[in-house]
Amino acid sequence: MMKHHLFLFILLSLLVAVAVADLQAHQVQQHSQMRMISRSLLQQPMPADCPSSCSVRCSHNWKNEMCNKMCNACCHRCGCVPPGTGQDTRHLCPCYDTLTNPHTGKLKCP
């Protein structure tokens, strides 16, 4: 009788372990799918007219040529340029907003 109870306990424990593992695998799969969806939404920038967008962005910069050069490089890489001339709109183009110089760690895009 005792062996029968032990066998049932082990069998029930295995079933619970399998159910928990299956649930965790399902949650990991859902999380992965959500990350792929959000990543695909964030990383598809609209193609921009880089020269004219950068011309507007750098119009008030005191180093106009350097600003245009860096802005165009960032625009071609990111596919977008934040509107306006100020820093308050940088977040509208996340790629542009987060590019940094690997040597100095400073923001690369004007």
OpenMM code with the backbone's topology and positions (N, CA, C; nanometers):
from openmm import Vec3, app, unit

residues = "MET MET LYS HIS HIS LEU PHE LEU PHE ILE LEU LEU SER LEU LEU VAL ALA VAL ALA VAL ALA ASP LEU GLN ALA HIS GLN VAL GLN GLN HIS SER GLN MET ARG MET ILE SER ARG SER LEU LEU GLN GLN PRO MET PRO ALA ASP CYS PRO SER SER CYS SER VAL ARG CYS SER HIS ASN TRP LYS ASN GLU MET CYS ASN LYS MET CYS ASN ALA CYS CYS HIS ARG CYS GLY CYS VAL PRO PRO GLY THR GLY GLN ASP THR ARG HIS LEU CYS PRO CYS TYR ASP THR LEU THR ASN PRO HIS THR GLY LYS LEU LYS CYS PRO".split()
positions = [
    Vec3(0.0816, -0.1188, 0.0000),
    Vec3(0.0000, 0.0000, 0.0000),
    Vec3(0.0865, 0.1260, 0.0000),
    Vec3(0.1947, 0.1245, 0.0788),
    Vec3(0.2836, 0.2382, 0.0875),
    Vec3(0.3534, 0.2634, -0.0460),
    Vec3(0.3913, 0.1569, -0.1172),
    Vec3(0.4558, 0.1706, -0.2474),
    Vec3(0.3596, 0.2339, -0.3483),
    Vec3(0.2335, 0.1982, -0.3378),
    Vec3(0.1326, 0.2527, -0.4272),
    Vec3(0.1195, 0.4049, -0.4073),
    Vec3(0.1176, 0.4501, -0.2823),
    Vec3(0.1093, 0.5932, -0.2535),
    Vec3(0.2352, 0.6661, -0.3008),
    Vec3(0.3499, 0.6064, -0.2816),
    Vec3(0.4759, 0.6663, -0.3256),
    Vec3(0.4786, 0.6793, -0.4779),
    Vec3(0.4341, 0.5751, -0.5461),
    Vec3(0.4274, 0.5767, -0.6920),
    Vec3(0.3342, 0.6881, -0.7396),
    Vec3(0.2169, 0.7016, -0.6803),
    Vec3(0.1219, 0.8063, -0.7180),
    Vec3(0.1792, 0.9460, -0.6909),
    Vec3(0.2489, 0.9612, -0.5784),
    Vec3(0.3100, 1.0894, -0.5446),
    Vec3(0.4154, 1.1282, -0.6491),
    Vec3(0.4998, 1.0349, -0.6871),
    Vec3(0.6036, 1.0618, -0.7862),
    Vec3(0.5410, 1.0939, -0.9221),
    Vec3(0.4395, 1.0180, -0.9590),
    Vec3(0.3702, 1.0405, -1.0863),
    Vec3(0.3046, 1.1790, -1.0884),
    Vec3(0.2386, 1.2164, -0.9805),
    Vec3(0.1747, 1.3476, -0.9709),
    Vec3(0.2804, 1.4595, -0.9744),
    Vec3(0.3925, 1.4398, -0.9090),
    Vec3(0.5000, 1.5394, -0.9091),
    Vec3(0.5551, 1.5601, -1.0501),
    Vec3(0.5709, 1.4516, -1.1230),
    Vec3(0.6188, 1.4621, -1.2607),
    Vec3(0.5197, 1.5365, -1.3491),
    Vec3(0.3914, 1.5094, -1.3312),
    Vec3(0.2895, 1.5783, -1.4095),
    Vec3(0.2895, 1.7289, -1.3811),
    Vec3(0.3044, 1.7654, -1.2558),
    Vec3(0.3096, 1.9077, -1.2192),
    Vec3(0.4349, 1.9718, -1.2800),
    Vec3(0.5477, 1.9042, -1.2735),
    Vec3(0.6723, 1.9570, -1.3289),
    Vec3(0.6605, 1.9787, -1.4796),
    Vec3(0.5991, 1.8849, -1.5500),
    Vec3(0.5801, 1.8978, -1.6948),
    Vec3(0.4872, 2.0148, -1.7257),
    Vec3(0.3795, 2.0291, -1.6484),
    Vec3(0.2855, 2.1385, -1.6710),
    Vec3(0.3521, 2.2740, -1.6483),
    Vec3(0.4333, 2.2855, -1.5441),
    Vec3(0.5031, 2.4113, -1.5154),
    Vec3(0.6032, 2.4421, -1.6268),
    Vec3(0.6773, 2.3430, -1.6716),
    Vec3(0.7753, 2.3634, -1.7784),
    Vec3(0.7054, 2.4064, -1.9076),
    Vec3(0.5920, 2.3479, -1.9374),
    Vec3(0.5161, 2.3828, -2.0568),
    Vec3(0.4653, 2.5271, -2.0468),
    Vec3(0.4172, 2.5659, -1.9310),
    Vec3(0.3689, 2.7019, -1.9103),
    Vec3(0.4823, 2.8026, -1.9262),
    Vec3(0.5992, 2.7717, -1.8704),
    Vec3(0.7134, 2.8618, -1.8835),
    Vec3(0.7570, 2.8741, -2.0290),
    Vec3(0.7580, 2.7643, -2.1016),
    Vec3(0.7963, 2.7681, -2.2429),
    Vec3(0.6979, 2.8541, -2.3218),
    Vec3(0.5711, 2.8425, -2.2902),
    Vec3(0.4685, 2.9216, -2.3586),
    Vec3(0.4870, 3.0702, -2.3292),
    Vec3(0.5183, 3.1052, -2.2034),
    Vec3(0.5395, 3.2450, -2.1667),
    Vec3(0.6633, 3.3020, -2.2349),
    Vec3(0.7684, 3.2241, -2.2432),
    Vec3(0.8904, 3.2684, -2.3108),
    Vec3(0.8621, 3.2926, -2.4588),
    Vec3(0.7856, 3.2046, -2.5199),
    Vec3(0.7514, 3.2196, -2.6614),
    Vec3(0.6683, 3.3462, -2.6829),
    Vec3(0.5708, 3.3722, -2.5961),
    Vec3(0.4891, 3.4928, -2.6086),
    Vec3(0.5753, 3.6177, -2.5921),
    Vec3(0.6647, 3.6164, -2.4948),
    Vec3(0.7521, 3.7315, -2.4718),
    Vec3(0.8409, 3.7564, -2.5938),
    Vec3(0.8926, 3.6506, -2.6518),
    Vec3(0.9781, 3.6624, -2.7699),
    Vec3(0.9002, 3.7206, -2.8871),
    Vec3(0.7770, 3.6741, -2.9059),
    Vec3(0.6942, 3.7255, -3.0152),
    Vec3(0.6625, 3.8733, -2.9947),
    Vec3(0.6334, 3.9132, -2.8716),
    Vec3(0.6035, 4.0534, -2.8440),
    Vec3(0.7257, 4.1412, -2.8696),
    Vec3(0.8446, 4.0935, -2.8333),
    Vec3(0.9664, 4.1711, -2.8582),
    Vec3(0.9906, 4.1862, -3.0076),
    Vec3(0.9648, 4.0800, -3.0846),
    Vec3(0.9849, 4.0880, -3.2286),
    Vec3(0.8873, 4.1869, -3.2908),
    Vec3(0.7625, 4.1854, -3.2441),
    Vec3(0.6626, 4.2770, -3.2977),
    Vec3(0.7014, 4.4212, -3.2663),
    Vec3(0.7360, 4.4490, -3.1416),
    Vec3(0.7714, 4.5862, -3.1051),
    Vec3(0.9002, 4.6291, -3.1743),
    Vec3(0.9958, 4.5379, -3.1877),
    Vec3(1.1212, 4.5713, -3.2554),
    Vec3(1.0948, 4.6032, -3.4017),
    Vec3(1.0080, 4.5261, -3.4684),
    Vec3(0.9819, 4.5515, -3.6092),
    Vec3(0.9079, 4.6828, -3.6268),
    Vec3(0.8254, 4.7224, -3.5294),
    Vec3(0.7565, 4.8499, -3.5380),
    Vec3(0.8521, 4.9665, -3.5162),
    Vec3(0.9505, 4.9496, -3.4294),
    Vec3(1.0422, 5.0581, -3.3982),
    Vec3(1.1537, 5.0729, -3.5002),
    Vec3(1.1923, 4.9662, -3.5652),
    Vec3(1.3101, 4.9716, -3.6502),
    Vec3(1.2787, 4.9813, -3.7985),
    Vec3(1.1627, 5.0361, -3.8312),
    Vec3(1.1316, 5.0566, -3.9714),
    Vec3(1.1086, 5.2054, -3.9945),
    Vec3(1.2173, 5.2845, -3.9929),
    Vec3(1.1992, 5.4276, -4.0090),
    Vec3(1.1493, 5.4624, -4.1482),
    Vec3(1.0718, 5.5670, -4.1534),
    Vec3(1.0243, 5.6162, -4.2823),
    Vec3(1.1432, 5.6782, -4.3553),
    Vec3(1.1553, 5.6531, -4.4844),
    Vec3(1.2645, 5.7153, -4.5579),
    Vec3(1.2475, 5.8673, -4.5556),
    Vec3(1.3557, 5.9360, -4.5292),
    Vec3(1.3504, 6.0816, -4.5192),
    Vec3(1.4289, 6.1449, -4.6332),
    Vec3(1.3930, 6.2666, -4.6649),
    Vec3(1.4707, 6.3466, -4.7580),
    Vec3(1.5811, 6.4101, -4.6746),
    Vec3(1.6911, 6.3366, -4.6601),
    Vec3(1.7966, 6.3761, -4.5669),
    Vec3(1.8524, 6.5166, -4.5908),
    Vec3(1.8898, 6.5517, -4.7136),
    Vec3(1.9489, 6.6848, -4.7318),
    Vec3(1.8566, 6.7995, -4.6886),
    Vec3(1.7289, 6.7926, -4.7264),
    Vec3(1.6409, 6.9037, -4.6896),
    Vec3(1.6048, 6.8996, -4.5411),
    Vec3(1.5857, 6.7792, -4.4853),
    Vec3(1.5551, 6.7691, -4.3422),
    Vec3(1.6710, 6.8205, -4.2585),
    Vec3(1.7934, 6.7853, -4.2982),
    Vec3(1.9108, 6.8294, -4.2236),
    Vec3(1.9370, 6.9782, -4.2434),
    Vec3(1.9023, 7.0286, -4.3595),
    Vec3(1.9182, 7.1718, -4.3837),
    Vec3(1.8314, 7.2516, -4.2869),
    Vec3(1.7084, 7.2042, -4.2648),
    Vec3(1.6188, 7.2696, -4.1694),
    Vec3(1.6713, 7.2530, -4.0278),
    Vec3(1.7116, 7.1301, -3.9940),
    Vec3(1.7575, 7.1018, -3.8575),
    Vec3(1.8816, 7.1848, -3.8210),
    Vec3(1.9692, 7.2051, -3.9172),
    Vec3(2.0951, 7.2743, -3.8896),
    Vec3(2.0916, 7.4233, -3.9237),
    Vec3(1.9751, 7.4748, -3.9586),
    Vec3(1.9666, 7.6135, -4.0050),
    Vec3(2.0110, 7.7155, -3.9009),
    Vec3(1.9961, 7.6870, -3.7729),
    Vec3(2.0355, 7.7816, -3.6683),
    Vec3(2.1673, 7.7432, -3.6006),
    Vec3(2.2335, 7.6386, -3.6503),
    Vec3(2.3578, 7.5937, -3.5878),
    Vec3(2.4737, 7.6812, -3.6325),
    Vec3(2.5607, 7.7154, -3.5393),
    Vec3(2.6722, 7.8034, -3.5729),
    Vec3(2.7806, 7.7323, -3.6521),
    Vec3(2.7816, 7.5979, -3.6497),
    Vec3(2.8730, 7.5195, -3.7346),
    Vec3(2.7891, 7.4470, -3.8383),
    Vec3(2.7334, 7.5227, -3.9296),
    Vec3(2.6348, 7.4726, -4.0241),
    Vec3(2.6856, 7.3564, -4.1085),
    Vec3(2.8073, 7.3678, -4.1631),
    Vec3(2.8597, 7.2613, -4.2495),
    Vec3(2.8805, 7.1312, -4.1723),
    Vec3(2.9399, 7.1395, -4.0541),
    Vec3(2.9629, 7.0199, -3.9722),
    Vec3(2.8296, 6.9597, -3.9290),
    Vec3(2.7367, 7.0444, -3.8911),
    Vec3(2.6046, 6.9975, -3.8496),
    Vec3(2.5378, 6.9204, -3.9636),
    Vec3(2.5404, 6.9775, -4.0843),
    Vec3(2.4798, 6.9105, -4.1998),
    Vec3(2.5474, 6.7784, -4.2311),
    Vec3(2.6795, 6.7756, -4.2212),
    Vec3(2.7544, 6.6518, -4.2490),
    Vec3(2.7134, 6.5409, -4.1519),
    Vec3(2.7115, 6.5725, -4.0235),
    Vec3(2.6770, 6.4719, -3.9228),
    Vec3(2.5289, 6.4350, -3.9303),
    Vec3(2.4449, 6.5335, -3.9516),
    Vec3(2.3015, 6.5083, -3.9603),
    Vec3(2.2705, 6.4148, -4.0772),
    Vec3(2.3318, 6.4401, -4.1922),
    Vec3(2.3080, 6.3538, -4.3085),
    Vec3(2.3570, 6.2119, -4.2842),
    Vec3(2.4712, 6.1976, -4.2174),
    Vec3(2.5217, 6.0636, -4.1853),
    Vec3(2.4218, 5.9902, -4.0949),
    Vec3(2.3717, 6.0605, -3.9943),
    Vec3(2.2740, 5.9996, -3.9021),
    Vec3(2.1434, 5.9687, -3.9743),
    Vec3(2.1013, 6.0593, -4.0601),
    Vec3(1.9764, 6.0408, -4.1342),
    Vec3(1.9837, 5.9185, -4.2253),
    Vec3(2.0941, 5.9034, -4.2950),
    Vec3(2.1084, 5.7876, -4.3844),
    Vec3(2.1109, 5.6572, -4.3054),
    Vec3(2.1649, 5.6617, -4.1863),
    Vec3(2.1694, 5.5411, -4.1031),
    Vec3(2.0343, 5.5112, -4.0401),
    Vec3(1.9649, 5.6148, -3.9935),
    Vec3(1.8407, 5.5957, -3.9185),
    Vec3(1.7150, 5.6063, -4.0040),
    Vec3(1.7233, 5.6806, -4.1135),
    Vec3(1.6064, 5.6981, -4.1984),
    Vec3(1.5132, 5.8077, -4.1513),
    Vec3(1.5570, 5.8851, -4.0530),
    Vec3(1.4719, 5.9944, -4.0051),
    Vec3(1.5575, 6.1020, -3.9411),
    Vec3(1.4985, 6.2211, -3.9329),
    Vec3(1.5597, 6.3355, -3.8662),
    Vec3(1.4502, 6.3984, -3.7822),
    Vec3(1.4786, 6.4291, -3.6552),
    Vec3(1.3760, 6.4945, -3.5741),
    Vec3(1.3388, 6.6306, -3.6329),
    Vec3(1.2125, 6.6683, -3.6249),
    Vec3(1.1717, 6.7980, -3.6796),
    Vec3(1.2264, 6.9134, -3.5947),
    Vec3(1.2351, 7.0282, -3.6561),
    Vec3(1.2767, 7.1471, -3.5828),
    Vec3(1.4263, 7.1549, -3.5625),
    Vec3(1.4666, 7.2531, -3.4820),
    Vec3(1.6095, 7.2765, -3.4598),
    Vec3(1.6522, 7.2478, -3.3170),
    Vec3(1.5591, 7.2227, -3.2279),
    Vec3(1.5918, 7.2059, -3.0866),
    Vec3(1.6113, 7.0614, -3.0442),
    Vec3(1.6560, 7.0475, -2.9193),
    Vec3(1.6800, 6.9155, -2.8614),
    Vec3(1.5516, 6.8498, -2.8112),
    Vec3(1.4462, 6.9265, -2.7982),
    Vec3(1.3213, 6.8753, -2.7407),
    Vec3(1.2464, 6.7782, -2.8313),
    Vec3(1.2862, 6.7653, -2.9574),
    Vec3(1.2171, 6.6734, -3.0487),
    Vec3(1.3002, 6.5503, -3.0832),
    Vec3(1.4182, 6.5368, -3.0250),
    Vec3(1.5073, 6.4238, -3.0577),
    Vec3(1.4394, 6.2891, -3.0379),
    Vec3(1.3556, 6.2775, -2.9358),
    Vec3(1.2912, 6.1501, -2.9032),
    Vec3(1.1990, 6.1006, -3.0150),
    Vec3(1.1622, 6.1854, -3.1087),
    Vec3(1.0734, 6.1449, -3.2180),
    Vec3(1.1442, 6.0568, -3.3211),
    Vec3(1.2753, 6.0532, -3.3160),
    Vec3(1.3550, 5.9641, -3.4017),
    Vec3(1.4518, 5.8908, -3.3086),
    Vec3(1.4076, 5.7780, -3.2477),
    Vec3(1.4877, 5.7110, -3.1443),
    Vec3(1.6288, 5.6726, -3.1882),
    Vec3(1.6439, 5.6270, -3.3105),
    Vec3(1.7767, 5.5887, -3.3586),
    Vec3(1.8681, 5.7107, -3.3602),
    Vec3(1.8205, 5.8183, -3.4158),
    Vec3(1.8952, 5.9447, -3.4239),
    Vec3(1.9305, 5.9938, -3.2841),
    Vec3(1.8369, 5.9778, -3.1933),
    Vec3(1.8522, 6.0272, -3.0562),
    Vec3(1.9570, 5.9506, -2.9762),
    Vec3(1.9812, 5.8241, -3.0111),
    Vec3(2.0685, 5.7407, -2.9282),
    Vec3(2.2045, 5.7084, -2.9899),
    Vec3(2.2299, 5.7491, -3.1131),
    Vec3(2.3611, 5.7220, -3.1733),
    Vec3(2.4690, 5.8005, -3.0988),
    Vec3(2.5746, 5.7316, -3.0583),
    Vec3(2.6839, 5.7972, -2.9864),
    Vec3(2.8173, 5.7714, -3.0541),
    Vec3(2.9110, 5.8598, -3.0283),
    Vec3(3.0466, 5.8439, -3.0759),
    Vec3(3.1122, 5.7350, -2.9905),
    Vec3(3.1643, 5.6269, -3.0517),
    Vec3(3.2215, 5.5180, -2.9725),
    Vec3(3.3458, 5.5585, -2.8929),
    Vec3(3.4132, 5.6631, -2.9357),
    Vec3(3.5350, 5.7057, -2.8662),
    Vec3(3.5063, 5.7954, -2.7462),
    Vec3(3.4088, 5.8848, -2.7621),
    Vec3(3.3823, 5.9820, -2.6553),
    Vec3(3.2552, 5.9511, -2.5763),
    Vec3(3.1655, 5.8744, -2.6374),
    Vec3(3.0390, 5.8453, -2.5714),
    Vec3(2.9371, 5.9576, -2.5840),
    Vec3(2.9743, 6.0652, -2.6535),
    Vec3(2.8835, 6.1783, -2.6725),
    Vec3(2.7879, 6.1496, -2.7870),
    Vec3(2.6737, 6.2187, -2.7863),
    Vec3(2.5771, 6.2016, -2.8941),
    Vec3(2.6403, 6.2387, -3.0278),
    Vec3(2.6140, 6.1575, -3.1284),
    Vec3(2.6743, 6.1778, -3.2590),
    Vec3(2.5924, 6.2738, -3.3453),
    Vec3(2.4622, 6.2691, -3.3306),
    Vec3(2.3741, 6.3440, -3.4206),
    Vec3(2.3361, 6.4795, -3.3618),
    Vec3(2.3431, 6.5851, -3.4444),
    Vec3(2.3091, 6.7198, -3.3952),
    Vec3(2.1589, 6.7399, -3.3765),
] * unit.nanometer
topology = app.Topology()
chain = topology.addChain("A")
for resn in residues:
    res = topology.addResidue(resn, chain)
    for name in ("N", "CA", "C"):
        topology.addAtom(name, app.Element.getBySymbol(name[0]), res)
